[in-house]
């Protein structure tokens, strides 16, 4: 990153030398084009959809219909023109967003210096009439500073400028280029203003979480609010931190804004002077304060409203009965008071925090940052890694307790994870081989073979006639058989991850935001030459997005004569692409209703035997889940995973002074859970969950057999300790089917995977395993690991794609892998939501 900062001025200088400026259009056009933002919050990651905001200013004398077009390589060798139509008024600048998937680049310097062309045309009756201006833009030359994020890094967006202890996820340890306790670094895009949020959900898709700490939601316009809402519904984490000085979200007093209906309808109470020492158990491992008398106002959530959508998330600790494990709050205390509540919204989650952690962080009441990320933020952000401070890392290095040997890096498949499944290399190889063999036969007959036969027959004078007849015969054969092959190859090869949330009719929301969603990569053979329309679910009114796709690390290039196809922002589910009698690759992000004829993902078939979660009091607590589940999918599911996330929460980590200051427990999962695997699950065959997860009846939370944390470590970390590359590729250099499934499993729970073993435990030698991902971020459903639920998944082979894929108006046949995942939300047992009140270790 330091190198990037040093070379940034060099890129800028080179750009100026060649006349490339993002802030000035060509001198011969009346409209100037400025690039204000490249990526929301000034951060972008190649391979993802990037939001770019442009400022247009025109020297015109009347309102003019215009079209702006941002030219971007489409991943298939041509140029996509991302277009938007608007009206430009005289002397009135216009700001507008455009959204494009940027081809992946492993080189950050190349990503920052990439040059794109933006053009503006006048419009008349929907047709371009004349060009009004153009500009060559680059991320390095944006009006606002831009940061290129590595493919292997995550991004949080922050509306506001607060630090809030989040730097523990983003700043490498002293002397290192990574964070030893984590699988990846997360960059923090701070300083976002409400009015700088994009107006389409895909502009936010680069963020795994959006944390709102400053600014009023009234500053959101309707389109940006709709974008935030849809981004959450598609899997985003939206976190609101209530400020200590005001109530812009209208929780204590009625306030109407664009997101009012998403806020909790709980009764809240504001306590003006809560001793910060009382809050320490939920924000820090230490009970020491530089000002022991410090207080701050806190908003507590007192009583749930009628909707019952929200549930407690962060609570102050409470003493527990040693016999039952049930809470025993002290009289007139803040025991078990609720500081944060959360709810699922579609496939995402909304959390509202009544503690102003931004204000707490600014007070600097401890030597390290408050709140401490692994104590406070891990549950909210669905993380599990330890977050030592820089000072703690330095102490570990001094005491030689931090692992010094290089780790085993596990790359979750790179581009071959997808490309190896959807690529049509086999067909291309057969076609090339067939053409080569046909040419050899033709050459033998028309050349030396035919001449030899004629010579043997003493009819050499007919050699030219034989040559003409042979050429006509083979030409006709190529035309005939080529036509047959051509007509039979119009199809799609895909890899699809299909997610559903199952709720009974009693618990189904009035407005169902929990429709199925899918991420689909597919290759489509596009016969012929010329413009071809490719679309997904064209009858849907949802904003589903279809883009070209190219594998990270692949050779990305454009044709010598690239075609330019308009991609209007109004129809993101449809692409005009140029067919060249070859295949093209795409990525679809879809939400909707799976066609009834395709099959039904796992569900509870019998209301009398629906899911029932049992907690048996005692020491230890014991848990069980029972109920029937079934599916009617078009084939058997194999390699089926079943996880029960229980309501029992793991305790927050504490410093183990006897073991060099290591966290105890270290990198714990948010909740205790159970994990089981089934080899095959046939359609219409119900399974009883207690027989699979709890065959011996209720199990104690200290039982290691089937324990989720142990299973994740054994299945997804231990295989890479001894032989990182074992069974990863086959004899053809491609990723194996077993390894592909393992990697897809890991992408689905990436933030709940076992973090690296960064802490030595002499005399035992520790091997670190660092798991990296450079694609498939939308597959991660780790937030469900923080709340009671049942998670089921399995694989369908040679299955039709559940998303309607239409080429030139006709639904095309498809075949490929479908990873089917279903979440069954379970009720929270509030008796076990608050941490136990115990003596703090100093």
Secondary structure, 3 states (H helix, E strand, C coil): CHHHHHHHHHHHHHHHHCCCCCCCCCCCCCEEEEEEEECHHHEECCCCEEEEEEEEEECCCCCEEEEEEEEEECCCCCEEEEEEEEEEECCECEEEEEEEECCCCCCHHHHHHCEEEEEEEEEECCEEEEEEEEEEEEHHHCCCCCEECCCCCEEEEEEECCCCCHHHHCCCCCCCCCCCCCCCCEEEEEEECHHHCCCCHHHHCCCCEEEECCCCHHHCCHHHHHHHHHHHHCCCEEEEECCCCCCCCCCCCCCCCCCHHHCCCCEEEEEEEEEHHHHHHHHCCCCCCCCCCCEEEEEEEEECCCCCCCEEEEECCECECCCCCCECCCCCCCCCCEEEEEEEECCEEEEEECCCHHHHHHCCCCCCCCCCHHHHHHHHHCCCCCCCCHHHHHHHHHCCCECCCCCEEEECCCCHHHHHHHCCHHHHHHHHHHHHHHHHHHHHHHCHHHHHHHHHCCCHHHHHHHHHHHHHHHHHHHHHHHHHHHHHCCCEEEEEEEEEEECCCCCCCCCCCCCEEEEEEEEEEEEEEEEEEEEECCCCCCCCEEEECCCCCCCCCCCCCCCEEEEEHHHCCEEEEEEEEEEEEEEEEEEECCCHHHCCCCECCCHHHCCEEEEECCCCCEEEEECEEECCCCCCEEEEEEEEEEEEECCCCEEEHHHCCEEECCCCCCEEEEEEEEEEECCCCCEEHHHHHCCCCCEECCCCCCEHHHHHHHHHCCHHHHCCCCCCECCCCCECHHHHHHHHHHHHCHHHCCCCCCECECCECCCCEEEECCCCHHHCCHHHHHCCEEEEEEEEEEECCCCCEEECCEECCEEEEEEEEEEEECCCCHHHCCCECCCCCC
